[in-house]
Amino acid sequence: MRILSIDSSLGTQLLLCDAEPDAPADGAARALRILSAQAQEDSRRHAESLGPMLAAALAAPDDGAPLDVVVVATGPAPFTGLRAGLVTARALARARRIPACGVPSLDAVARRALDEFTAEQGREAADAATVLVATDARRKEVYCAAYRARGADDVEPLAAPAVTTPLAAAERLAGLGSAAVAAGSGCVLYPEIADGRPVLAPASGSAGAQARIALARLARGEELGTEPLYLRLADAQVPTGRKRALAG
């Protein structure tokens, strides 16, 4: 299966890869054969970067194999960048007449963190671990959610994601116990969240991890919608009506 994975949660990541739709019989993580991997870190250049990155990725393989699915991050993330990735993914899927599948950004960061934890501590320890993901939400806030592993490719959220203060995220991590894992760009931006713990997957998304999550969920027959998770309104709002002039 050929997959194009797009993440625009903070910077921009675009990954083109091949993977088997079914999980390995031994329960190991799915292997992705990377055909093209591109990234840029500027959180204000999504619209300018996605077009050239997409063109380069689609031109990379020369085997003539068709694209089978587009996977895209659905947030939570800042409004403008997230929207650029979703619009690009939906337009490409519509043009190619293939599915577009959404994966929450925090899920992907949690999976990447658990992959790193597995490499350090082993699969058994990772399967028993709890990870708190906090990513940059701007306005001195973070998007936050807690997870545990669901197999080698997926994660299970322990509660709905929320936008909160770094202090509240730190309290939530402390409440998960001393063995809980800290992850995400928010833990780097606000070190008080991790409170001295190592920070894994210091990012706001992961194109590779979300591709594996999508494969795992599709294999279970789940519907993967592309509705965005904004968690709060955009900074710019359309006026709802004219203000009345004060009586003189």
Backbone bond lengths (Angstrom), bond angles and torsions (degrees), N, CA, C in turn:
res aa  C-N    CA-C-N  psi(-1)  N-CA   C-N-CA  omega(-1)  CA-C   N-CA-C  phi
1 M - - - 1.466 - - 1.530 108.94 -
2 R 1.331 115.88 130.48 1.464 120.34 178.46 1.527 109.48 -98.33
3 I 1.327 115.33 128.05 1.462 122.44 -172.26 1.516 109.92 -124.59
4 L 1.328 116.00 135.67 1.459 121.82 167.94 1.518 106.72 -109.68
5 S 1.322 116.97 122.75 1.460 121.76 -177.53 1.518 109.55 -116.46
6 I 1.336 116.22 127.16 1.463 122.60 -176.60 1.519 109.52 -121.25
7 D 1.323 116.46 127.93 1.462 121.46 172.90 1.522 109.15 -127.41
8 S 1.317 116.90 124.68 1.467 121.46 177.16 1.522 109.87 -128.86
9 S 1.321 115.89 37.29 1.460 120.71 -175.90 1.524 112.47 -68.41
10 L 1.326 117.31 -34.02 1.461 120.43 176.24 1.522 108.36 -138.65
11 G 1.339 117.73 -72.26 1.457 120.80 166.36 1.519 107.94 -86.61
12 T 1.322 116.70 -149.09 1.463 120.78 179.42 1.525 109.45 -131.67
13 Q 1.320 116.86 129.34 1.459 122.88 173.61 1.527 108.48 -124.48
14 L 1.318 116.41 138.40 1.456 121.12 177.46 1.518 108.02 -139.24
15 L 1.332 115.72 124.05 1.453 121.83 -174.93 1.522 109.86 -128.81
16 L 1.318 116.94 130.01 1.457 122.46 172.04 1.518 107.22 -113.45
17 C 1.327 116.79 126.49 1.456 119.56 -175.37 1.521 111.07 -150.73
18 D 1.322 115.30 163.68 1.459 123.33 171.43 1.523 108.25 -111.47
19 A 1.325 116.69 144.41 1.460 121.15 178.12 1.518 109.46 -156.11
20 E 1.317 115.62 152.33 1.453 120.79 173.03 1.525 108.92 -75.53
21 P 1.333 118.37 134.39 1.462 119.38 -179.11 1.521 113.90 -66.99
22 D 1.323 117.62 -26.69 1.464 121.32 -178.81 1.526 110.63 -94.25
23 A 1.331 115.17 147.55 1.459 120.49 179.27 1.530 110.17 -71.58
24 P 1.335 117.99 151.13 1.466 120.47 176.00 1.532 111.31 -58.97
25 A 1.298 116.14 147.33 1.464 120.62 -176.92 1.521 112.71 -64.08
26 D 1.342 117.76 -25.79 1.457 120.51 -178.53 1.521 113.30 -86.21
27 G 1.344 117.86 4.45 1.454 120.78 178.36 1.510 114.92 81.66
28 A 1.322 118.10 4.36 1.461 121.70 179.26 1.528 110.12 -72.52
29 A 1.319 115.81 167.06 1.456 121.12 178.67 1.520 110.80 -66.86
30 R 1.321 115.92 148.40 1.458 120.54 174.96 1.524 110.32 -63.93
31 A 1.318 116.17 140.31 1.457 121.39 176.87 1.522 109.15 -93.77
32 L 1.319 116.79 131.86 1.457 122.58 176.20 1.525 108.91 -102.85
33 R 1.309 117.02 128.20 1.470 120.66 174.05 1.521 107.31 -93.87
34 I 1.331 115.51 105.71 1.457 121.72 -172.74 1.524 110.63 -76.11
35 L 1.332 115.59 124.75 1.461 121.56 176.90 1.520 111.49 -101.51
36 S 1.326 116.03 -31.87 1.461 121.18 178.24 1.523 108.08 -158.09
37 A 1.322 116.64 134.00 1.463 121.64 177.92 1.522 108.38 -137.90
38 Q 1.329 115.77 121.63 1.455 120.78 -178.10 1.519 109.49 -134.48
39 A 1.321 115.21 149.56 1.466 119.51 179.74 1.524 109.66 -155.03
40 Q 1.312 114.88 149.50 1.466 121.49 169.99 1.535 107.08 -142.84
41 E 1.318 117.38 145.66 1.456 121.54 -169.67 1.515 114.64 -98.38
42 D 1.325 118.80 -7.53 1.467 121.31 -177.67 1.522 109.78 -71.69
43 S 1.320 116.97 118.00 1.465 121.37 -177.31 1.523 113.35 -78.47
44 R 1.330 117.09 2.83 1.469 120.45 179.86 1.530 112.24 -118.86
45 R 1.319 117.47 13.12 1.463 120.11 -176.77 1.535 112.54 -125.55
46 H 1.325 116.73 30.80 1.459 119.32 -179.86 1.525 111.72 -62.70
47 A 1.324 116.09 -49.65 1.461 120.08 -175.74 1.528 111.04 -61.71
48 E 1.351 116.71 -40.27 1.456 120.35 -178.19 1.526 112.20 -73.58
49 S 1.324 117.25 -31.15 1.461 120.00 -172.82 1.526 113.79 -90.38
50 L 1.317 118.48 -29.90 1.462 120.22 -173.14 1.526 112.98 -63.80
51 G 1.325 117.53 -41.53 1.458 120.33 -178.87 1.521 112.84 -59.98
52 P 1.341 118.28 -56.28 1.471 119.42 178.77 1.529 113.22 -62.19
53 M 1.332 117.47 -37.33 1.460 120.33 179.18 1.526 110.77 -65.05
54 L 1.328 115.99 -41.45 1.461 120.40 179.58 1.527 110.72 -65.32
55 A 1.333 116.96 -44.11 1.458 120.40 179.81 1.524 111.17 -61.48
56 A 1.330 116.81 -41.76 1.460 120.41 179.97 1.525 111.40 -66.74
57 A 1.330 116.49 -40.09 1.469 120.03 -179.00 1.520 110.86 -65.78
58 L 1.306 117.48 -45.19 1.460 120.28 -177.07 1.524 112.08 -69.84
59 A 1.321 116.74 -22.57 1.463 120.26 178.50 1.520 112.44 -87.33
60 A 1.340 117.68 -10.23 1.467 121.22 -173.13 1.526 113.20 -66.40
61 P 1.338 120.20 -52.66 1.470 118.17 -178.62 1.525 111.19 -76.14
62 D 1.317 116.08 145.39 1.466 120.54 -179.85 1.526 111.57 -118.97
63 D 1.348 116.51 21.32 1.466 119.52 -177.37 1.522 113.04 -94.39
64 G 1.330 116.93 -5.04 1.460 120.64 177.80 1.508 115.33 75.42
65 A 1.333 118.31 6.16 1.464 120.85 179.74 1.526 110.29 -69.72
66 P 1.325 118.19 140.22 1.460 120.67 -178.21 1.524 111.84 -77.91
67 L 1.306 114.88 156.37 1.458 121.65 172.62 1.524 108.07 -77.45
68 D 1.350 116.66 133.76 1.462 120.79 -175.44 1.522 113.67 -101.27
69 V 1.324 117.51 -33.75 1.459 119.85 -175.76 1.522 109.27 -157.55
70 V 1.331 115.57 148.72 1.459 122.17 173.08 1.524 107.24 -111.14
71 V 1.323 116.28 127.50 1.464 122.06 176.58 1.522 107.59 -109.70
72 V 1.336 116.73 135.80 1.456 119.91 -175.51 1.519 110.38 -139.50
73 A 1.333 115.58 143.77 1.457 121.24 176.80 1.524 109.87 -71.82
74 T 1.324 116.24 136.60 1.474 121.00 -179.06 1.522 112.73 -109.22
75 G 1.330 117.51 8.93 1.447 119.58 179.15 1.524 111.66 90.94
76 P 1.325 116.34 -168.50 1.456 127.35 6.46 1.528 112.50 -69.49
77 A 1.328 114.52 145.56 1.459 121.94 -178.69 1.526 107.33 -167.10
78 P 1.334 117.30 164.45 1.462 119.84 176.45 1.525 111.59 -54.22
79 F 1.313 115.62 144.18 1.466 124.76 -167.24 1.527 113.67 -56.75
80 T 1.328 117.81 -53.64 1.461 120.87 -169.43 1.529 112.39 -65.18
81 G 1.334 117.25 -48.21 1.454 120.10 -179.20 1.513 112.43 -65.05
82 L 1.325 116.40 -43.23 1.459 120.22 -179.72 1.522 110.54 -60.89
83 R 1.314 116.83 -43.38 1.465 121.47 -179.57 1.528 111.22 -62.36
84 A 1.332 117.43 -39.16 1.470 120.45 -179.83 1.528 110.93 -61.63
85 G 1.325 117.41 -43.64 1.453 120.51 179.05 1.514 112.59 -65.90
86 L 1.333 116.26 -42.26 1.465 120.40 -179.16 1.523 111.74 -65.92
87 V 1.320 116.99 -42.24 1.467 120.38 179.25 1.527 110.19 -63.28
88 T 1.332 116.86 -43.07 1.465 120.65 179.17 1.520 110.95 -61.80
89 A 1.330 116.99 -45.92 1.466 121.06 -178.66 1.519 111.76 -63.84
90 R 1.322 116.81 -44.79 1.466 120.19 -178.61 1.521 110.97 -65.82
91 A 1.335 116.68 -41.02 1.468 120.04 -179.11 1.525 110.78 -65.05
92 L 1.336 117.13 -42.65 1.460 120.14 179.47 1.526 110.68 -65.62
93 A 1.330 116.81 -43.83 1.465 120.21 179.82 1.525 111.14 -62.00
94 R 1.306 116.36 -40.33 1.467 120.14 179.44 1.524 110.31 -66.27
95 A 1.326 116.59 -42.77 1.468 120.23 -178.81 1.525 111.54 -65.75
96 R 1.335 117.03 -36.64 1.469 120.94 -178.41 1.529 112.46 -90.51
97 R 1.340 115.89 -7.20 1.474 121.60 -177.87 1.528 111.16 58.30
98 I 1.324 114.42 48.76 1.459 121.72 177.87 1.526 108.48 -129.30
99 P 1.328 119.01 165.02 1.464 120.59 -178.59 1.527 112.16 -71.66
100 A 1.326 114.87 148.25 1.466 122.51 166.68 1.524 106.45 -112.00
101 C 1.309 117.05 126.89 1.463 122.33 -174.48 1.524 109.72 -121.77
102 G 1.317 116.89 130.00 1.451 121.43 -178.54 1.519 112.94 -98.64
103 V 1.334 115.12 144.57 1.465 122.64 174.86 1.525 108.06 -135.41
104 P 1.333 119.02 127.90 1.463 120.23 178.07 1.527 112.40 -57.96
105 S 1.323 116.02 140.03 1.458 121.44 -176.33 1.525 112.36 -61.80
106 L 1.334 117.13 -40.07 1.459 119.95 -178.65 1.526 111.47 -66.10
107 D 1.340 116.83 -33.09 1.464 120.32 176.01 1.524 109.92 -59.39
108 A 1.340 116.00 -44.19 1.465 120.43 -177.79 1.524 111.35 -65.54
109 V 1.331 117.34 -40.37 1.468 120.14 178.27 1.529 110.07 -64.89
110 A 1.335 116.34 -40.86 1.465 119.98 178.49 1.530 110.95 -61.43
111 R 1.334 116.88 -42.62 1.465 120.11 -179.84 1.528 110.96 -65.17
112 R 1.326 116.45 -42.45 1.471 119.86 178.11 1.530 110.41 -62.50
113 A 1.332 116.90 -40.30 1.466 120.37 178.39 1.528 110.66 -63.37
114 L 1.316 117.00 -42.45 1.461 120.19 179.28 1.532 111.39 -67.76
115 D 1.322 117.33 -31.99 1.467 120.35 174.20 1.535 110.14 -62.52
116 E 1.334 116.05 -44.31 1.460 120.28 179.03 1.529 110.27 -65.55
117 F 1.316 116.58 -39.78 1.457 121.22 179.11 1.530 110.26 -65.03
118 T 1.331 116.08 -38.98 1.462 120.59 176.85 1.522 111.03 -60.78
119 A 1.335 116.83 -43.07 1.461 121.11 179.66 1.522 111.80 -62.98
120 E 1.353 116.24 -32.26 1.459 120.19 -177.86 1.532 112.60 -87.08
121 Q 1.336 116.43 -42.41 1.462 120.84 -169.23 1.528 114.35 -113.92
122 G 1.331 117.45 -12.86 1.453 120.18 -178.57 1.516 112.59 100.91
123 R 1.330 115.12 158.74 1.466 122.02 -175.66 1.527 112.68 -62.47
124 E 1.329 117.51 -41.09 1.465 119.87 -177.58 1.518 111.56 -62.50
125 A 1.325 116.72 -43.07 1.466 120.57 178.91 1.520 110.93 -65.68
126 A 1.332 117.53 -40.17 1.464 121.08 -179.95 1.520 111.28 -65.96
127 D 1.324 117.07 -38.08 1.462 120.28 179.76 1.535 111.72 -64.47
128 A 1.335 116.29 -26.51 1.461 120.48 -179.22 1.527 112.87 -94.13
129 A 1.329 117.19 -5.94 1.467 121.04 -173.31 1.527 112.19 -81.56
130 T 1.325 114.07 155.10 1.456 122.39 169.55 1.526 107.73 -115.09
131 V 1.319 116.69 136.08 1.458 120.15 -178.63 1.524 109.76 -124.02
132 L 1.321 115.69 133.85 1.461 121.43 173.77 1.519 107.98 -104.22
133 V 1.321 115.88 122.15 1.465 122.29 178.41 1.523 109.07 -102.07
134 A 1.320 116.05 130.07 1.466 121.70 173.68 1.520 107.68 -132.19
135 T 1.327 117.37 122.51 1.463 121.44 179.81 1.525 109.91 -121.14
136 D 1.313 115.38 158.30 1.457 121.92 -175.00 1.525 111.09 -64.95
137 A 1.340 115.73 121.54 1.464 121.26 176.59 1.525 111.70 -110.04
138 R 1.339 116.63 5.15 1.463 122.73 -176.10 1.538 109.74 64.21
139 R 1.328 116.45 179.76 1.471 122.10 -178.23 1.534 112.14 56.32
140 K 1.336 116.86 27.13 1.467 122.42 -178.93 1.518 111.65 60.88
141 E 1.351 116.25 36.56 1.454 122.49 177.55 1.522 109.55 -131.84
142 V 1.328 115.77 168.90 1.469 121.37 178.14 1.524 109.34 -134.29
143 Y 1.338 114.65 152.56 1.462 121.17 166.29 1.529 106.40 -86.84
144 C 1.314 116.80 135.39 1.455 119.10 -168.92 1.526 110.88 -141.50
145 A 1.340 116.57 139.59 1.465 122.27 174.28 1.522 108.48 -161.93
146 A 1.335 115.50 153.64 1.466 121.68 179.43 1.524 109.66 -111.30
147 Y 1.333 115.81 148.02 1.470 121.63 -173.84 1.522 111.07 -142.91
148 R 1.335 114.13 164.44 1.459 122.53 164.07 1.524 106.97 -137.11
149 A 1.319 116.10 164.46 1.463 120.88 -176.90 1.523 111.15 -68.97
150 R 1.315 115.63 146.05 1.457 122.85 168.80 1.516 106.86 -127.43
151 G 1.322 116.41 88.25 1.446 120.78 -172.47 1.516 111.16 74.17
152 A 1.317 116.06 -165.82 1.465 120.96 -175.75 1.521 113.73 -89.57
153 D 1.342 117.61 -8.59 1.466 120.32 -176.17 1.516 114.54 -120.90
154 D 1.321 118.15 -13.94 1.453 120.86 -171.67 1.522 110.56 -124.45
155 V 1.318 116.17 173.16 1.462 122.93 175.48 1.524 109.02 -134.99
156 E 1.313 114.75 160.28 1.460 121.56 177.19 1.526 108.80 -120.31
157 P 1.337 118.50 118.81 1.470 119.57 178.00 1.523 110.72 -70.57
158 L 1.321 115.77 141.08 1.462 121.12 178.46 1.517 111.94 -91.93
159 A 1.328 116.75 -15.18 1.468 122.79 176.66 1.518 107.77 -163.77
160 A 1.316 116.41 163.41 1.470 120.76 179.35 1.528 110.01 -65.81
161 P 1.333 118.22 146.45 1.460 120.25 177.34 1.520 111.16 -65.74
162 A 1.329 114.79 152.80 1.466 120.35 -178.62 1.517 108.88 -142.25
163 V 1.317 116.33 157.34 1.458 121.49 170.93 1.520 106.47 -101.68
164 T 1.329 116.00 128.07 1.452 119.62 -170.42 1.523 110.59 -150.98
165 T 1.315 116.48 176.91 1.455 121.15 177.87 1.523 110.20 -82.43
166 P 1.340 117.72 158.04 1.468 119.30 174.95 1.528 112.39 -57.95
167 L 1.325 117.60 -36.59 1.458 120.34 179.25 1.524 111.01 -62.42
168 A 1.325 116.58 -44.70 1.465 119.93 179.19 1.524 110.83 -64.75
169 A 1.345 117.02 -37.28 1.463 120.23 177.60 1.524 110.40 -65.46
170 A 1.340 117.27 -40.24 1.461 121.00 177.92 1.522 110.88 -62.35
171 E 1.320 116.19 -41.24 1.465 120.01 179.07 1.532 110.65 -65.80
172 R 1.318 115.82 -36.57 1.463 119.21 179.00 1.525 110.85 -67.62
173 L 1.338 116.78 -41.31 1.457 120.16 177.97 1.526 110.37 -63.35
174 A 1.329 116.93 -44.13 1.465 120.59 178.60 1.522 110.77 -59.86
175 G 1.326 116.88 -36.14 1.453 120.90 -179.67 1.510 113.90 -69.41
176 L 1.330 116.89 -17.04 1.464 120.97 178.29 1.523 112.53 -82.52
177 G 1.331 116.62 -10.11 1.452 120.25 177.75 1.512 112.86 104.86
178 S 1.321 115.43 164.09 1.462 121.08 -174.74 1.527 113.14 -68.10
179 A 1.331 117.22 -20.52 1.464 119.79 -178.61 1.524 113.14 -88.67
180 A 1.323 117.97 -4.09 1.461 120.70 -177.97 1.532 110.44 -67.12
181 V 1.327 114.96 149.82 1.464 122.71 -176.76 1.521 109.78 -100.05
182 A 1.327 117.16 137.58 1.464 122.76 176.00 1.522 109.29 -99.62
183 A 1.335 116.70 138.77 1.464 120.15 -177.56 1.518 110.09 -150.47
184 G 1.337 115.18 157.85 1.451 120.78 172.03 1.515 114.58 105.83
185 S 1.333 115.17 159.18 1.465 121.99 -177.92 1.513 112.83 -62.00
186 G 1.327 117.46 -29.55 1.458 120.27 179.93 1.509 112.69 -65.47
187 C 1.336 116.73 -31.13 1.468 120.41 179.41 1.520 111.45 -72.43
188 V 1.324 117.35 -23.23 1.459 121.34 174.50 1.524 109.94 -81.98
189 L 1.317 116.70 -42.58 1.461 121.26 -179.47 1.515 111.72 -67.36
190 Y 1.325 116.97 -34.85 1.467 122.60 179.82 1.528 107.88 -125.32
191 P 1.342 117.84 85.95 1.475 120.94 -175.09 1.520 113.62 -59.62
192 E 1.326 117.43 -21.14 1.462 119.47 -179.79 1.527 112.32 -64.20
193 I 1.331 117.36 -20.12 1.467 119.39 178.05 1.523 109.85 -65.27
194 A 1.326 116.83 -50.94 1.468 120.72 -178.43 1.521 111.85 -73.95
195 D 1.324 117.68 -26.75 1.465 122.49 176.31 1.531 111.94 52.26
196 G 1.321 115.37 48.32 1.459 120.51 176.31 1.511 115.46 93.27
197 R 1.326 118.44 -10.93 1.466 119.65 177.39 1.530 109.39 -74.41
198 P 1.319 118.13 152.26 1.464 119.72 172.64 1.527 110.08 -62.49
199 V 1.312 116.12 143.35 1.464 121.08 178.59 1.524 108.30 -103.76
200 L 1.326 117.13 119.53 1.451 122.36 177.56 1.527 109.56 -96.49
201 A 1.326 116.09 156.78 1.473 122.43 176.86 1.527 111.11 44.06
202 P 1.333 118.60 64.46 1.466 121.28 -176.68 1.528 112.33 -75.50
203 A 1.312 116.64 63.80 1.462 122.85 -173.30 1.518 109.64 -138.74
204 S 1.324 116.19 175.30 1.474 121.65 175.79 1.521 111.85 -108.53
205 G 1.321 117.52 -2.98 1.459 122.45 178.28 1.508 109.27 -171.50
206 S 1.330 116.08 173.11 1.467 120.95 177.67 1.519 108.97 -154.19
207 A 1.331 116.53 111.13 1.461 120.55 -178.24 1.524 111.38 -64.33
208 G 1.329 116.90 -36.63 1.452 119.62 -179.72 1.515 112.78 -70.22
209 A 1.329 116.78 -47.13 1.462 120.30 -179.86 1.519 111.44 -63.46
210 Q 1.332 117.05 -38.72 1.470 117.60 -178.27 1.527 111.56 -69.81
211 A 1.329 118.15 -27.99 1.468 120.33 175.25 1.525 110.29 -64.71
212 R 1.328 117.26 -43.38 1.462 120.70 178.61 1.528 111.85 -67.21
213 I 1.316 116.77 -39.46 1.466 120.12 177.01 1.521 110.18 -61.18
214 A 1.318 116.33 -44.27 1.468 119.61 179.87 1.524 111.00 -61.17
215 L 1.319 117.90 -42.90 1.456 120.91 178.33 1.524 111.20 -60.80
216 A 1.326 117.21 -43.11 1.465 120.88 -179.87 1.525 111.01 -64.03
217 R 1.311 117.07 -41.34 1.460 120.22 -177.42 1.529 111.60 -74.88
218 L 1.313 116.63 -37.06 1.466 119.34 175.56 1.525 110.70 -63.50
219 A 1.328 116.96 -37.59 1.463 120.87 179.41 1.528 111.31 -64.05
220 R 1.333 116.94 -26.57 1.468 120.92 177.24 1.523 112.17 -89.24
221 G 1.328 116.35 1.32 1.456 120.33 178.26 1.514 114.72 81.05
222 E 1.325 117.66 19.83 1.457 120.71 -178.82 1.532 110.92 -79.06
223 E 1.335 115.15 149.37 1.462 121.80 172.69 1.526 108.45 -86.61
224 L 1.324 116.92 128.46 1.460 121.02 -177.26 1.524 109.59 -115.64
225 G 1.316 115.92 84.85 1.453 121.07 -177.96 1.516 112.23 -71.11
226 T 1.320 115.73 161.61 1.463 121.24 -178.95 1.525 112.28 -109.87
227 E 1.335 116.80 24.30 1.454 119.15 176.10 1.533 109.33 -69.36
228 P 1.334 117.72 133.87 1.476 119.82 -176.82 1.525 112.25 -74.42
229 L 1.328 115.12 147.56 1.462 122.42 173.58 1.524 107.75 -104.75
230 Y 1.314 116.73 93.22 1.460 119.58 -178.16 1.529 112.20 -87.75
231 L 1.320 118.61 -35.15 1.464 126.39 -179.65 1.523 113.95 69.30
232 R 1.317 117.32 -20.09 1.463 119.92 172.92 1.510 108.25 -151.98
233 L 1.327 116.40 163.63 1.455 121.85 -175.98 1.522 110.64 -72.34
234 A 1.323 115.26 156.06 1.465 120.65 175.74 1.519 110.01 -65.68
235 D 1.353 115.98 155.73 1.464 120.21 179.33 1.522 111.66 -61.67
236 A 1.334 117.38 -40.81 1.462 121.55 -179.82 1.526 109.47 -90.10
237 Q 1.308 117.12 125.55 1.450 122.35 -178.45 1.534 110.40 -120.94
238 V 1.324 116.97 143.00 1.454 121.88 176.80 1.524 108.43 -77.86
239 P 1.329 118.44 128.56 1.465 119.63 179.11 1.522 111.05 -58.58
240 T 1.317 116.19 141.60 1.463 120.35 -177.99 1.531 111.84 -89.35
241 G 1.295 118.43 -12.84 1.460 119.74 179.91 1.514 109.75 175.32
242 R 1.322 116.12 170.58 1.452 120.16 179.76 1.520 110.70 -77.07
243 K 1.338 114.26 143.54 1.456 118.32 174.55 1.527 109.38 -77.07
244 R 1.296 115.28 140.43 1.464 119.20 178.18 1.523 109.88 -78.04
245 A 1.308 114.20 139.37 1.458 118.48 176.23 1.523 109.35 -73.75
246 L 1.336 115.89 143.94 1.456 119.50 179.14 1.514 109.50 -70.21
247 A 1.295 115.26 141.89 1.469 119.99 178.13 1.523 109.34 -65.79
248 G 1.323 117.07 136.38 1.450 120.62 -178.88 1.519 113.32 -80.30
